[in-house]
Amino acid sequence: MTTEPHTEAQAACDELAAALKQVGIVLPSLGVDPIWLSDAWPRALVELGRCNLETAHRLIAVLKRAAER
């Protein structure tokens, strides 16, 4: 974990993208949400973004399998 929120958020995005890629899922809009920087008390936000229906169904299947463990 880093001390700079933006760096930490980017690292989380990278780690999440890598984990999703391992199960065949790509979220094309995954990234750090820049809006949080304008907040009086900034806290890093990760934007998961949009995905198509095929990707949504793959994500659902992966989450269900993980929940069954």
FIFI-820951 format. One record per atom (N, C-alpha, C, O): residue number from 1; x, y, z. Coordinates in Angstrom, 3 decimals. Example, Ala and Ser with C-alpha at 12.3 -4.5 7.8 and 13.67 -1.06 7.14 Angstrom:
<pts>
@resi: 1; xx: 13.190; yy: -5.690; zz: 7.800 .
@resi: 1; xx: 12.300; yy: -4.500; zz: 7.800 .
@resi: 1; xx: 13.200; yy: -3.300; zz: 7.800 .
@resi: 1; xx: 14.236; yy: -3.319; zz: 8.465 .
@resi: 2; xx: 12.850; yy: -2.250; zz: 7.080 .
@resi: 2; xx: 13.670; yy: -1.060; zz: 7.140 .
@resi: 2; xx: 12.900; yy: 0.030; zz: 7.870 .
@resi: 2; xx: 13.409; yy: 1.138; zz: 8.039 .
</pts>
This chain:
<pts>
@resi: 1; xx: 0.846; yy: -1.185; zz: 0.000 .
@resi: 1; xx: 0.000; yy: 0.000; zz: 0.000 .
@resi: 1; xx: 0.887; yy: 1.242; zz: 0.000 .
@resi: 1; xx: 1.880; yy: 1.304; zz: 0.725 .
@resi: 2; xx: 0.530; yy: 2.206; zz: -0.798 .
@resi: 2; xx: 1.315; yy: 3.438; zz: -0.881 .
@resi: 2; xx: 0.631; yy: 4.538; zz: -0.085 .
@resi: 2; xx: -0.512; yy: 4.388; zz: 0.346 .
@resi: 3; xx: 1.337; yy: 5.638; zz: 0.104 .
@resi: 3; xx: 0.764; yy: 6.739; zz: 0.871 .
@resi: 3; xx: 0.022; yy: 7.734; zz: -0.006 .
@resi: 3; xx: -0.802; yy: 8.497; zz: 0.499 .
@resi: 4; xx: 0.289; yy: 7.748; zz: -1.294 .
@resi: 4; xx: -0.382; yy: 8.688; zz: -2.187 .
@resi: 4; xx: -1.635; yy: 8.024; zz: -2.761 .
@resi: 4; xx: -1.539; yy: 6.987; zz: -3.417 .
@resi: 5; xx: -2.820; yy: 8.618; zz: -2.516 .
@resi: 5; xx: -4.067; yy: 7.977; zz: -2.943 .
@resi: 5; xx: -4.133; yy: 7.652; zz: -4.435 .
@resi: 5; xx: -4.605; yy: 6.579; zz: -4.808 .
@resi: 6; xx: -3.663; yy: 8.569; zz: -5.297 .
@resi: 6; xx: -3.742; yy: 8.302; zz: -6.736 .
@resi: 6; xx: -2.862; yy: 7.116; zz: -7.117 .
@resi: 6; xx: -3.271; yy: 6.271; zz: -7.913 .
@resi: 7; xx: -1.672; yy: 7.051; zz: -6.561 .
@resi: 7; xx: -0.766; yy: 5.939; zz: -6.845 .
@resi: 7; xx: -1.362; yy: 4.633; zz: -6.353 .
@resi: 7; xx: -1.285; yy: 3.611; zz: -7.035 .
@resi: 8; xx: -1.951; yy: 4.667; zz: -5.178 .
@resi: 8; xx: -2.584; yy: 3.478; zz: -4.616 .
@resi: 8; xx: -3.776; yy: 3.038; zz: -5.466 .
@resi: 8; xx: -3.968; yy: 1.844; zz: -5.699 .
@resi: 9; xx: -4.571; yy: 3.998; zz: -5.927 .
@resi: 9; xx: -5.722; yy: 3.678; zz: -6.769 .
@resi: 9; xx: -5.269; yy: 3.084; zz: -8.098 .
@resi: 9; xx: -5.875; yy: 2.130; zz: -8.587 .
@resi: 10; xx: -4.217; yy: 3.633; zz: -8.683 .
@resi: 10; xx: -3.711; yy: 3.088; zz: -9.948 .
@resi: 10; xx: -3.180; yy: 1.676; zz: -9.748 .
@resi: 10; xx: -3.393; yy: 0.805; zz: -10.591 .
@resi: 11; xx: -2.490; yy: 1.448; zz: -8.636 .
@resi: 11; xx: -1.985; yy: 0.105; zz: -8.343 .
@resi: 11; xx: -3.140; yy: -0.880; zz: -8.173 .
@resi: 11; xx: -3.056; yy: -2.023; zz: -8.622 .
@resi: 12; xx: -4.214; yy: -0.439; zz: -7.528 .
@resi: 12; xx: -5.388; yy: -1.296; zz: -7.359 .
@resi: 12; xx: -6.022; yy: -1.608; zz: -8.710 .
@resi: 12; xx: -6.430; yy: -2.744; zz: -8.953 .
@resi: 13; xx: -6.108; yy: -0.619; zz: -9.586 .
@resi: 13; xx: -6.641; yy: -0.837; zz: -10.944 .
@resi: 13; xx: -5.799; yy: -1.858; zz: -11.695 .
@resi: 13; xx: -6.332; yy: -2.770; zz: -12.328 .
@resi: 14; xx: -4.498; yy: -1.701; zz: -11.620 .
@resi: 14; xx: -3.599; yy: -2.619; zz: -12.318 .
@resi: 14; xx: -3.744; yy: -4.038; zz: -11.781 .
@resi: 14; xx: -3.788; yy: -4.998; zz: -12.550 .
@resi: 15; xx: -3.818; yy: -4.166; zz: -10.459 .
@resi: 15; xx: -3.961; yy: -5.482; zz: -9.838 .
@resi: 15; xx: -5.307; yy: -6.113; zz: -10.191 .
@resi: 15; xx: -5.380; yy: -7.309; zz: -10.475 .
@resi: 16; xx: -6.367; yy: -5.313; zz: -10.173 .
@resi: 16; xx: -7.694; yy: -5.807; zz: -10.534 .
@resi: 16; xx: -7.731; yy: -6.227; zz: -11.997 .
@resi: 16; xx: -8.279; yy: -7.280; zz: -12.322 .
@resi: 17; xx: -7.161; yy: -5.427; zz: -12.875 .
@resi: 17; xx: -7.121; yy: -5.773; zz: -14.301 .
@resi: 17; xx: -6.376; yy: -7.087; zz: -14.521 .
@resi: 17; xx: -6.808; yy: -7.922; zz: -15.316 .
@resi: 18; xx: -5.265; yy: -7.271; zz: -13.824 .
@resi: 18; xx: -4.491; yy: -8.507; zz: -13.961 .
@resi: 18; xx: -5.274; yy: -9.711; zz: -13.447 .
@resi: 18; xx: -5.257; yy: -10.773; zz: -14.069 .
@resi: 19; xx: -5.960; yy: -9.552; zz: -12.315 .
@resi: 19; xx: -6.753; yy: -10.651; zz: -11.757 .
@resi: 19; xx: -7.916; yy: -11.007; zz: -12.675 .
@resi: 19; xx: -8.211; yy: -12.184; zz: -12.879 .
@resi: 20; xx: -8.569; yy: -10.002; zz: -13.223 .
@resi: 20; xx: -9.672; yy: -10.255; zz: -14.147 .
@resi: 20; xx: -9.167; yy: -10.925; zz: -15.425 .
@resi: 20; xx: -9.823; yy: -11.817; zz: -15.964 .
@resi: 21; xx: -8.017; yy: -10.501; zz: -15.901 .
@resi: 21; xx: -7.451; yy: -11.086; zz: -17.120 .
@resi: 21; xx: -7.172; yy: -12.572; zz: -16.934 .
@resi: 21; xx: -7.309; yy: -13.352; zz: -17.877 .
@resi: 22; xx: -6.781; yy: -12.970; zz: -15.722 .
@resi: 22; xx: -6.504; yy: -14.380; zz: -15.439 .
@resi: 22; xx: -7.739; yy: -15.256; zz: -15.626 .
@resi: 22; xx: -7.616; yy: -16.452; zz: -15.888 .
@resi: 23; xx: -8.918; yy: -14.673; zz: -15.493 .
@resi: 23; xx: -10.157; yy: -15.438; zz: -15.677 .
@resi: 23; xx: -10.863; yy: -15.036; zz: -16.968 .
@resi: 23; xx: -12.048; yy: -15.318; zz: -17.148 .
@resi: 24; xx: -10.131; yy: -14.376; zz: -17.866 .
@resi: 24; xx: -10.648; yy: -14.058; zz: -19.185 .
@resi: 24; xx: -11.590; yy: -12.875; zz: -19.262 .
@resi: 24; xx: -12.413; yy: -12.795; zz: -20.174 .
@resi: 25; xx: -11.480; yy: -11.953; zz: -18.314 .
@resi: 25; xx: -12.369; yy: -10.790; zz: -18.292 .
@resi: 25; xx: -11.551; yy: -9.514; zz: -18.452 .
@resi: 25; xx: -10.527; yy: -9.329; zz: -17.795 .
@resi: 26; xx: -12.019; yy: -8.642; zz: -19.335 .
@resi: 26; xx: -11.405; yy: -7.324; zz: -19.522 .
@resi: 26; xx: -12.492; yy: -6.276; zz: -19.346 .
@resi: 26; xx: -13.516; yy: -6.314; zz: -20.029 .
@resi: 27; xx: -12.272; yy: -5.346; zz: -18.436 .
@resi: 27; xx: -13.159; yy: -4.192; zz: -18.288 .
@resi: 27; xx: -12.465; yy: -3.026; zz: -18.987 .
@resi: 27; xx: -11.526; yy: -2.450; zz: -18.437 .
@resi: 28; xx: -12.916; yy: -2.670; zz: -20.196 .
@resi: 28; xx: -12.191; yy: -1.682; zz: -20.995 .
@resi: 28; xx: -12.132; yy: -0.285; zz: -20.387 .
@resi: 28; xx: -11.230; yy: 0.488; zz: -20.708 .
@resi: 29; xx: -13.066; yy: 0.044; zz: -19.528 .
@resi: 29; xx: -13.094; yy: 1.391; zz: -18.944 .
@resi: 29; xx: -12.512; yy: 1.443; zz: -17.534 .
@resi: 29; xx: -12.613; yy: 2.474; zz: -16.868 .
@resi: 30; xx: -11.911; yy: 0.363; zz: -17.072 .
@resi: 30; xx: -11.340; yy: 0.312; zz: -15.728 .
@resi: 30; xx: -10.251; yy: 1.367; zz: -15.587 .
@resi: 30; xx: -9.356; yy: 1.457; zz: -16.427 .
@resi: 31; xx: -10.327; yy: 2.164; zz: -14.527 .
@resi: 31; xx: -9.317; yy: 3.190; zz: -14.312 .
@resi: 31; xx: -9.569; yy: 3.973; zz: -13.038 .
@resi: 31; xx: -10.527; yy: 3.711; zz: -12.310 .
@resi: 32; xx: -8.711; yy: 4.921; zz: -12.782 .
@resi: 32; xx: -8.848; yy: 5.793; zz: -11.618 .
@resi: 32; xx: -9.830; yy: 6.902; zz: -11.966 .
@resi: 32; xx: -9.697; yy: 7.548; zz: -13.006 .
@resi: 33; xx: -10.809; yy: 7.124; zz: -11.109 .
@resi: 33; xx: -11.803; yy: 8.178; zz: -11.314 .
@resi: 33; xx: -11.180; yy: 9.522; zz: -10.940 .
@resi: 33; xx: -10.845; yy: 9.731; zz: -9.774 .
@resi: 34; xx: -11.015; yy: 10.436; zz: -11.897 .
@resi: 34; xx: -10.351; yy: 11.707; zz: -11.600 .
@resi: 34; xx: -11.208; yy: 12.687; zz: -10.799 .
@resi: 34; xx: -10.669; yy: 13.642; zz: -10.239 .
@resi: 35; xx: -12.499; yy: 12.483; zz: -10.728 .
@resi: 35; xx: -13.397; yy: 13.420; zz: -10.043 .
@resi: 35; xx: -13.073; yy: 13.534; zz: -8.556 .
@resi: 35; xx: -13.218; yy: 14.608; zz: -7.972 .
@resi: 36; xx: -12.640; yy: 12.443; zz: -7.943 .
@resi: 36; xx: -12.390; yy: 12.469; zz: -6.501 .
@resi: 36; xx: -11.318; yy: 13.484; zz: -6.112 .
@resi: 36; xx: -11.275; yy: 13.932; zz: -4.966 .
@resi: 37; xx: -10.457; yy: 13.847; zz: -7.054 .
@resi: 37; xx: -9.395; yy: 14.811; zz: -6.747 .
@resi: 37; xx: -9.940; yy: 16.182; zz: -6.369 .
@resi: 37; xx: -9.267; yy: 16.945; zz: -5.676 .
@resi: 38; xx: -11.154; yy: 16.502; zz: -6.817 .
@resi: 38; xx: -11.730; yy: 17.815; zz: -6.533 .
@resi: 38; xx: -12.444; yy: 17.867; zz: -5.187 .
@resi: 38; xx: -12.884; yy: 18.937; zz: -4.767 .
@resi: 39; xx: -12.564; yy: 16.748; zz: -4.516 .
@resi: 39; xx: -13.244; yy: 16.684; zz: -3.225 .
@resi: 39; xx: -12.399; yy: 17.381; zz: -2.153 .
@resi: 39; xx: -11.170; yy: 17.364; zz: -2.211 .
@resi: 40; xx: -13.069; yy: 17.987; zz: -1.186 .
@resi: 40; xx: -12.353; yy: 18.657; zz: -0.091 .
@resi: 40; xx: -11.505; yy: 17.662; zz: 0.702 .
@resi: 40; xx: -10.415; yy: 18.002; zz: 1.164 .
@resi: 41; xx: -11.998; yy: 16.445; zz: 0.860 .
@resi: 41; xx: -11.265; yy: 15.367; zz: 1.525 .
@resi: 41; xx: -11.134; yy: 14.232; zz: 0.522 .
@resi: 41; xx: -11.902; yy: 13.271; zz: 0.556 .
@resi: 42; xx: -10.155; yy: 14.348; zz: -0.371 .
@resi: 42; xx: -10.058; yy: 13.365; zz: -1.447 .
@resi: 42; xx: -9.829; yy: 11.944; zz: -0.942 .
@resi: 42; xx: -9.035; yy: 11.698; zz: -0.033 .
@resi: 43; xx: -10.542; yy: 11.036; zz: -1.555 .
@resi: 43; xx: -10.340; yy: 9.616; zz: -1.305 .
@resi: 43; xx: -10.370; yy: 8.949; zz: -2.673 .
@resi: 43; xx: -11.260; yy: 9.205; zz: -3.484 .
@resi: 44; xx: -9.415; yy: 8.115; zz: -2.909 .
@resi: 44; xx: -9.256; yy: 7.505; zz: -4.224 .
@resi: 44; xx: -10.444; yy: 6.619; zz: -4.570 .
@resi: 44; xx: -10.924; yy: 5.843; zz: -3.744 .
@resi: 45; xx: -10.907; yy: 6.751; zz: -5.810 .
@resi: 45; xx: -11.999; yy: 5.926; zz: -6.310 .
@resi: 45; xx: -11.543; yy: 5.204; zz: -7.570 .
@resi: 45; xx: -10.850; yy: 5.769; zz: -8.415 .
@resi: 46; xx: -11.948; yy: 3.949; zz: -7.675 .
@resi: 46; xx: -11.671; yy: 3.154; zz: -8.862 .
@resi: 46; xx: -12.954; yy: 3.082; zz: -9.679 .
@resi: 46; xx: -14.002; yy: 2.679; zz: -9.174 .
@resi: 47; xx: -12.861; yy: 3.472; zz: -10.934 .
@resi: 47; xx: -14.003; yy: 3.443; zz: -11.848 .
@resi: 47; xx: -13.982; yy: 2.110; zz: -12.585 .
@resi: 47; xx: -13.052; yy: 1.824; zz: -13.339 .
@resi: 48; xx: -15.016; yy: 1.293; zz: -12.363 .
@resi: 48; xx: -15.089; yy: 0.000; zz: -13.043 .
@resi: 48; xx: -15.582; yy: 0.151; zz: -14.471 .
@resi: 48; xx: -15.254; yy: -0.668; zz: -15.329 .
@resi: 49; xx: -16.355; yy: 1.175; zz: -14.733 .
@resi: 49; xx: -16.780; yy: 1.481; zz: -16.088 .
@resi: 49; xx: -17.867; yy: 0.573; zz: -16.623 .
@resi: 49; xx: -18.585; yy: -0.088; zz: -15.873 .
@resi: 50; xx: -17.965; yy: 0.559; zz: -17.925 .
@resi: 50; xx: -19.002; yy: -0.199; zz: -18.618 .
@resi: 50; xx: -18.409; yy: -1.456; zz: -19.235 .
@resi: 50; xx: -17.205; yy: -1.553; zz: -19.473 .
@resi: 51; xx: -19.298; yy: -2.420; zz: -19.487 .
@resi: 51; xx: -18.893; yy: -3.613; zz: -20.216 .
@resi: 51; xx: -20.086; yy: -4.127; zz: -21.008 .
@resi: 51; xx: -21.230; yy: -3.771; zz: -20.727 .
@resi: 52; xx: -19.809; yy: -4.962; zz: -21.996 .
@resi: 52; xx: -20.900; yy: -5.518; zz: -22.787 .
@resi: 52; xx: -21.560; yy: -6.679; zz: -22.026 .
@resi: 52; xx: -21.073; yy: -7.097; zz: -20.975 .
@resi: 53; xx: -22.650; yy: -7.183; zz: -22.558 .
@resi: 53; xx: -23.393; yy: -8.243; zz: -21.872 .
@resi: 53; xx: -22.574; yy: -9.517; zz: -21.713 .
@resi: 53; xx: -22.657; yy: -10.180; zz: -20.679 .
@resi: 54; xx: -21.793; yy: -9.863; zz: -22.712 .
@resi: 54; xx: -20.964; yy: -11.066; zz: -22.613 .
@resi: 54; xx: -20.004; yy: -10.962; zz: -21.432 .
@resi: 54; xx: -19.855; yy: -11.909; zz: -20.660 .
@resi: 55; xx: -19.362; yy: -9.818; zz: -21.298 .
@resi: 55; xx: -18.436; yy: -9.609; zz: -20.187 .
@resi: 55; xx: -19.176; yy: -9.622; zz: -18.859 .
@resi: 55; xx: -18.674; yy: -10.182; zz: -17.884 .
@resi: 56; xx: -20.347; yy: -9.022; zz: -18.799 .
@resi: 56; xx: -21.143; yy: -9.028; zz: -17.568 .
@resi: 56; xx: -21.481; yy: -10.457; zz: -17.156 .
@resi: 56; xx: -21.380; yy: -10.803; zz: -15.979 .
@resi: 57; xx: -21.880; yy: -11.283; zz: -18.109 .
@resi: 57; xx: -22.211; yy: -12.676; zz: -17.796 .
@resi: 57; xx: -20.974; yy: -13.463; zz: -17.357 .
@resi: 57; xx: -21.063; yy: -14.313; zz: -16.471 .
@resi: 58; xx: -19.838; yy: -13.188; zz: -17.964 .
@resi: 58; xx: -18.598; yy: -13.848; zz: -17.530 .
@resi: 58; xx: -18.248; yy: -13.443; zz: -16.102 .
@resi: 58; xx: -17.850; yy: -14.280; zz: -15.292 .
@resi: 59; xx: -18.395; yy: -12.178; zz: -15.804 .
@resi: 59; xx: -18.108; yy: -11.683; zz: -14.460 .
@resi: 59; xx: -19.050; yy: -12.315; zz: -13.440 .
@resi: 59; xx: -18.615; yy: -12.705; zz: -12.356 .
@resi: 60; xx: -20.323; yy: -12.419; zz: -13.773 .
@resi: 60; xx: -21.303; yy: -13.069; zz: -12.897 .
@resi: 60; xx: -20.882; yy: -14.509; zz: -12.621 .
@resi: 60; xx: -20.895; yy: -14.952; zz: -11.472 .
@resi: 61; xx: -20.511; yy: -15.236; zz: -13.667 .
@resi: 61; xx: -20.119; yy: -16.637; zz: -13.507 .
@resi: 61; xx: -18.894; yy: -16.781; zz: -12.605 .
@resi: 61; xx: -18.854; yy: -17.658; zz: -11.742 .
@resi: 62; xx: -17.904; yy: -15.925; zz: -12.804 .
@resi: 62; xx: -16.692; yy: -15.977; zz: -11.983 .
@resi: 62; xx: -17.017; yy: -15.679; zz: -10.523 .
@resi: 62; xx: -16.524; yy: -16.365; zz: -9.628 .
@resi: 63; xx: -17.832; yy: -14.676; zz: -10.280 .
@resi: 63; xx: -18.191; yy: -14.320; zz: -8.906 .
@resi: 63; xx: -18.994; yy: -15.430; zz: -8.237 .
@resi: 63; xx: -18.798; yy: -15.707; zz: -7.054 .
@resi: 64; xx: -19.891; yy: -16.063; zz: -8.975 .
@resi: 64; xx: -20.671; yy: -17.170; zz: -8.408 .
@resi: 64; xx: -19.768; yy: -18.346; zz: -8.059 .
@resi: 64; xx: -19.921; yy: -18.957; zz: -7.001 .
@resi: 65; xx: -18.820; yy: -18.666; zz: -8.951 .
@resi: 65; xx: -17.882; yy: -19.766; zz: -8.654 .
@resi: 65; xx: -17.054; yy: -19.441; zz: -7.415 .
@resi: 65; xx: -16.825; yy: -20.310; zz: -6.574 .
@resi: 66; xx: -16.612; yy: -18.215; zz: -7.303 .
@resi: 66; xx: -15.812; yy: -17.816; zz: -6.139 .
@resi: 66; xx: -16.633; yy: -17.884; zz: -4.857 .
@resi: 66; xx: -16.110; yy: -18.262; zz: -3.808 .
@resi: 67; xx: -17.903; yy: -17.526; zz: -4.930 .
@resi: 67; xx: -18.767; yy: -17.547; zz: -3.745 .
@resi: 67; xx: -19.043; yy: -18.972; zz: -3.277 .
@resi: 67; xx: -19.303; yy: -19.196; zz: -2.094 .
@resi: 68; xx: -18.991; yy: -19.929; zz: -4.189 .
@resi: 68; xx: -19.260; yy: -21.322; zz: -3.842 .
@resi: 68; xx: -18.084; yy: -21.987; zz: -3.143 .
@resi: 68; xx: -18.245; yy: -23.067; zz: -2.575 .
@resi: 69; xx: -16.932; yy: -21.383; zz: -3.170 .
@resi: 69; xx: -15.737; yy: -21.979; zz: -2.546 .
@resi: 69; xx: -15.800; yy: -21.932; zz: -1.060 .
@resi: 69; xx: -14.876; yy: -22.391; zz: -0.388 .
</pts>
